[in-house]
Amino acid sequence: MSLLIVKFEGSVLQKVRVNGAPITIGRGPDNSIAIDNLAVSSRHAQIKSEQGRLVIEDLDSLNGTFVNNQRVKRAALKGGDVVMVGKHSIYVDESDRGEAPVAEAKQSATLTKSVDETFVLDTEERRRLMQQIASTGERSQIAPSRVRVATLVRVQGPIDEAEYPLTGKLTVIGKSEMATVRLNGWFKPKVAAQINRRDDGYYLGRGDKAPTVNGSPISTPTLLKDGDLIEVCGVTLRFAIKE
Amino acid sequence: MEWDVAACTDKGVVRPANEDSFRISRDRSLFVLSDGMGGAANGEVASAIAVEAVIATTHENGSSAAPGKSMPRPEFSAHANDLVRSIESANRQIYEQALRDAASRGMGATIVAARITGSRLALAHVGDSRAYLLRANVLEQLTADHSLVAEQVRHGLMTSQQAAASELQSVLTRALGMDAKVEIDADEIELLPKDSLLLCSDGLTRMVSETEIAGILEQAPNSQMAAERLVQRANECGGHDNITVIVIRDSGRSKGWFARFFPFWCSNIV
């Protein structure tokens, strides 16, 4: 039995077992392999079994169907072939012996799983991808590596600590008892300013006061860079990425 | 602080069924939302187990450690640790159900749970359901999605704009029910007067931009209308997935020092 493995940018999105019925490929959700991308026609191509061989047929799609980088109208497929539809690739695996786990067999039987249906990486695949991501993305502020910590360093002002590592999602500078940088004094606001850790970096936003970054007041949340000077309520802090 | 709370859920325009679930316990100020997955009827089974388990296993005063549970994290309050343990329990229940019943295999769910004690918010989540805080007209996401694209953004391999346009947004790195154990993110912050909180499934955030969400939360006169408008807007934008929102706003009815000292003068105001 053959297995079709649908991939996008190196990740496996779907596995479909060929078991007699034609496999349709297209943008619409009613296709066996549904690819929600404008480069793909609503009914783009189909793969069926003919005398024990797999045959792919392009259904007059706008952007074409490619087998091993050759545009085809109709072609026989063998193990190891790569079909390209838009930016998605479909690998033909002939080595499959049909011993799939129940969940996968069920999935290919219904043949309705579309690309935008949520699914979760299994433990093994997750570990592999995370390692891959971690090894290529060292330079980020957010990468949860033990050696790089975003920190607020006291430059001047009446605050308790010399350094405040930013460990939480939301860091508050103010009089609030849950503030990371605790301000003391009668007229200090509960939240003078706050720093939010977004996926792409640390953003300083206003609280009851508008803080300045390197001397200029901010109106909207501002991405902090290593070395930026933050001033609010008479306290000056330096944002630093510490090794 | 007193909270004006409302929730709204809809299956959207495209999906045949609603696999989201939510539960609210007003007396504990506990809010739980879950987005199920796993096809057929199983997604809704998983999300229902998730929210029920969190409601059932969260304790009145935050609990002491029970045998077999993970160690409490010292940086968090008892309430936050209790929330984390209740999500562990939800994970176990979904996982065990899937082991028992072949038809349920592969089912899973996201979860986002919030509990407010006084002015302190404890938050815990797994997956790509989100919590947002609207403070001083700025909407900040309080949760970090456990998705492949978010992971790539955090490592500087992708911009958030690229992530929002990616076809791989549905690939999660964590969910409940996949394994006997799950890693849960938790956080605690202090809430302030005029804050609004939003818990939502990805059916909202995939369809409606954060700027627009902020606008709807600011303009709606109350939580009920905000919740309904958010769901309606997601459907207007395509409604590709189930949409569930819980809106929690400071009602502004908590008494200030003036009212506390002079209740007689203020009784007809508050």
Contacts between the chains, C-beta under 8 A, distances in Angstrom:
chain1	res1	chain2	res2	distance
A	8	B	167	6.0
A	8	B	168	6.6
A	9	B	168	7.2
A	11	B	148	7.2
A	11	B	168	6.3
A	11	B	171	6.7
A	13	B	168	7.9
A	29	B	14	7.5
A	36	B	167	6.8
A	37	B	167	6.5
A	101	B	105	7.8
A	102	B	102	5.9
A	102	B	105	5.6
A	103	B	105	4.9
A	103	B	106	3.9
A	106	B	39	7.9
A	106	B	106	8.0
A	107	B	39	7.5
A	110	B	39	7.3
A	113	B	39	7.3
A	115	B	167	6.0
A	115	B	170	7.5
A	116	B	167	7.5
A	116	B	169	7.8
A	116	B	170	5.5
A	116	B	240	6.7
A	116	B	241	7.7
A	117	B	37	7.4
A	117	B	39	7.5
A	117	B	170	6.4
A	118	B	35	7.4
A	118	B	37	4.4
A	118	B	128	7.9
A	118	B	170	4.5
A	118	B	172	6.3
A	118	B	202	7.8
A	119	B	37	6.8
A	119	B	170	6.6
A	119	B	171	6.5
A	119	B	172	7.1
A	120	B	37	7.3
A	120	B	108	5.6
A	120	B	171	7.8
A	120	B	172	4.6
A	120	B	173	7.5
A	120	B	174	7.3
A	120	B	175	4.4
A	120	B	178	5.4
A	121	B	148	7.1
A	121	B	171	6.4
A	121	B	172	7.0
A	121	B	173	5.7
A	122	B	178	7.3
A	123	B	178	7.7
A	123	B	179	6.3
A	126	B	173	5.4
A	126	B	174	8.0
A	129	B	148	6.7
A	129	B	151	7.9
A	129	B	173	7.8
A	130	B	151	6.8
A	130	B	173	7.1
A	133	B	151	5.6
A	133	B	152	5.9
A	133	B	155	5.0
A	133	B	157	6.3
A	134	B	155	6.5
A	136	B	155	7.2
A	136	B	157	6.1
A	137	B	152	7.3
A	137	B	154	7.8
A	137	B	155	2.7
A	137	B	156	4.9
A	137	B	157	4.9
A	138	B	155	8.0
A	139	B	156	5.5
A	140	B	154	6.4
A	140	B	155	5.0
A	140	B	156	3.4
A	141	B	156	7.9
A	142	B	154	4.3
A	142	B	155	7.3
A	142	B	156	7.7
A	143	B	154	6.5
A	143	B	155	5.2
A	143	B	156	7.3
A	144	B	154	7.7
A	168	B	187	6.0
A	168	B	188	8.0
A	168	B	189	7.7
A	169	B	142	5.9
A	169	B	143	7.7
A	169	B	144	6.9
A	169	B	187	5.0
A	169	B	189	7.9
A	170	B	133	7.5
A	170	B	140	7.1
A	170	B	142	6.6
A	170	B	187	7.2
A	170	B	189	5.1
A	172	B	189	7.4
A	172	B	190	7.1
A	176	B	190	4.9
A	176	B	192	7.8
A	177	B	190	7.2
A	178	B	120	7.0
A	178	B	188	7.0
A	178	B	189	6.6
A	178	B	190	4.0
A	179	B	190	7.8
A	190	B	190	7.5
A	190	B	192	6.1
A	191	B	135	7.8
A	191	B	190	8.0
A	191	B	192	6.0
A	194	B	135	7.7
A	196	B	140	4.7
A	196	B	141	7.9
A	197	B	144	7.8
A	198	B	140	7.8
A	198	B	141	6.9
A	198	B	160	7.6
A	199	B	144	6.5
A	199	B	145	7.7
A	199	B	150	5.4
A	199	B	153	4.0
A	199	B	154	5.0
A	199	B	160	6.0
A	199	B	163	7.5
A	200	B	153	5.5
A	200	B	154	7.6
A	200	B	156	7.6
A	200	B	159	6.7
A	200	B	160	5.5
A	203	B	140	8.0
A	205	B	136	7.5
A	205	B	138	5.4
A	205	B	140	7.1
A	206	B	136	6.0
A	206	B	138	7.8
A	207	B	135	7.7
A	207	B	136	6.7
A	208	B	136	7.9
A	220	B	138	7.3
A	221	B	138	6.0
A	221	B	140	7.5
